[in-house]
Amino acid sequence: MFEAFLRDGGNVVLTGIPDGADVYALARILREQRKSGLALVFVAQDAQHMQMAADAFSFFAPEAGVMQLPAWDCLPYDRVSPNASVVAQRLAVLGQLARGVEDERPVVLLTTANAALQRLPSREFSKAQSWRALPGNRVDLSKLVDWLEVNGFLRSSTVRETGEYAVRGGIIDLFSPGGEEPVRLDFFGDTLESIRAFDPETQRTTRQMKAIELVAMSEVVLSEEAVSRFRKGYVSRFGAADRDDILYQSISEGRRYAGMEHWLPLFHDKLETLFDYTGATPIVLDGAIDDVVRERLDQVGEHYAARVEVMEGGKAAGAVPYKPIEPRELYLGKDEWAQDLADHATARLSAFAVPPGQGQQVIEFDGRQGRSFAAERAAGDVNIFDALTDHVGRLTKDEKRVVIACWSDGSRERLAQVMGDHGLDRVAPIETEAKARELPNGMTGLAVLGIEHGFE
């Protein structure tokens, strides 16, 4: 069904995929592809839809691995840095992609339009910005401390917060972004003897660990080379810095500065794109992607123009200068985005019928929106559970399998009770789509599946 997309590298439109059915379609593609490692990239419209897709994979394709690459959680040209946990997740995923995804399962990379539009540190950088060790490994303790300093960790007497580290003789405590607990590295000479997680409040060990892998606190590393590159790039673009240019002064002194990531290109000799990281991997695009991309690029342009207007209008008393780099240095432009997609096998999801043409092949899924019960809600004098029971009864009478999606285990248990009270007692909890297909005739499945809309 997907030969033109998966093997011929074509540009296709998958129609008849209403809201909620996107991961069902992705699971179908993965099964037909039969590939281990990185098999598919899905660009969702935003972080909420990316997370919903990740959760839905446990139902539609539990056999698949899922990676998520979020965008920065701050506005373009902001004065704040992205959250440390977001950066940690980004760097961990970028490191995996740069090294190559080695997995016996098919793996899907989920990301967002905002993340895909932003330029990234090079693959060489992402490979280098991780540190991994096992008990028994020889580790140069001083080099590890240097790595922590350069990569944004803060030294403290006692580790309690993310991004802190402490050194006490042959022991290093550190709290890596993305980690659930801080860890304690116990050395005997140059040998790492043990890795233990501990409670930051009590400082007591909670468990032994078999390995540790650290990622940097930021996509900006303040090495001597990076600082020198920043200084030259900043001056070449904006001229000599004033004394009150705190960004320039802080970076020149090797100190981190809030929001410095928005000058990312000045710290790196080159930036790459998500397409560089994923290579020839097929890409599936959310149905609303074109509108989202246009709105995002408009937002970037507006924020840049606002910063330029303030900069050119003269410095207000007490104001901290903000000299923005051009959008094209940090983000893909509309034409570059379109060209990158044209160079890859892409499939666009659509809930509606699309006429063939314009170099696109159309693949029809024949899906449609599920019953919404909006009329029953609006009526006020109709019991919605009676309406649900009647609807499910008609579907099962036509020998269709029915699954009702619930938000949580608790809501599933409650719904089973309520439906039983309304005459629909042939229900069973199910965990996967495969189990749904095994339901006997007349049995309704109840699944924990966080989708906003039903589909048929």
C-alpha positions, 0 to 999 in steps of 0.5 A: 500500500505504501510502496510509493512512499517507503521504497520509491521515495515519493511524495504522497497524501494519506487521506481519510485520516480524521483527528485521532487516527494519525497514530493508527496510520503511522502504525500501519506504515511501520508494520508494512515497512518492516525495518529496525532502527529509525524507521519513521519521523512524524512531525506533529503540529505542537507539543501536545499532539506529539505527546498524545501520539507518543502515548497512543503508540503504546496502544497501536504499536507497542512493539515500536520504540518511540523517541521525542524531540521537543522544541525549545519551550521559550519564545523566539528572541527571548531573554530566557533559556529553554528549560534544562529538562527540555534541553536534556531531552533534546541533546539525548535524542540528538546524540542517539540520532548522531550515533545511529539508532541501534534497535531491533525494533522499528523506532519512530521519531516524534517531533514538532513543527517548531523543533523541525524548523529550528537549526541544530548543533552539528552531529559531531557536537551532539556525539561529543556532548554526552558522557557514559561510564560503567562501574569498573571503568577507568575515569579521569576525575579531573577531566570529568569535573572539567566536562561538567563545568564546560557543559553548564553544571554548577558546583555546590556543597550539597546536590539538591537541584538539577544541574548541580554537582559536588566533589568530596574527595573520591566522590562526585554527586551530580543531578543530571537534567532529565534524571529522576534522582541525583547520582553518586559516583564513588571512585577508588583512584581512577576506577569508578567503583559504584554508581548509586542514585540517592534522595536529594532531601535525605542524601541516602542511597535509593538504588544501585545503577549499572551505568550512567549517561550524562548529557550537557545542560545546554546546546551552548558549550562555553569552551575557549574555542566557542567563546572566541567564536562568539566574540568574533561573530558578535563583533562582526555583526554588531560592531564593538560591544558596549560596557553595558552589553551584559551578554557579551561581557558574560560570555567573554568571561566564560559565564553563562547568561540567561537566553544565550541560546538565542545566539546559538549560531555564534557559538558553533562553526556550523549548524545543521537541520533535523533532516541532516540527522534523520537522513533518508528516513521517511517523514510523515507530516501532521495534517495542519502542518502547513498552517503551523509552519506559516504561523511559526515563521510569521511569529519568528519574523515579528519577534525579530522585527520587534527586537530590531526596532528597539535596537535601532530606536536607541537605548533607553535608560537602564535597558539591557541591549538586545542585538538579535541575529537574523532569523535565517541563521537560527531557523529554516526559511519557507523556501528551505523548508519546502526544498528539504521536504521535497528532497525526502520521502514525505506523506501528509495526513489529511482528514479530507479527500484530496484530488491527485496531481501536483506530483502527489500520489493519494492513498485513501484510508477511508476513515471518518470522524466518530460519533461526537454526541454533540446533539445529545449534549446540547439537548439537555433532556437526553441521557448521553450514556443511553445514547452511547449504549444505543450507538454501540449496540447498532455498531456491534449488530453490524459486526463491527468491533468497538473500542471506547477510549478513556483518559485513565485507568480510573475513568475506564473502571468508572465508565465500565460501571456506568455503562453496565448500569445502562444495559451495556455489560459486555465490556472488557479492558484491553491494552492494545489494538491487537487485543481489540481485534481479538474481541468476540462479537458483541464485546466492547473494548475499553482502552486507556487511550488519550485521543481527543476525537473518535474515529471509524 
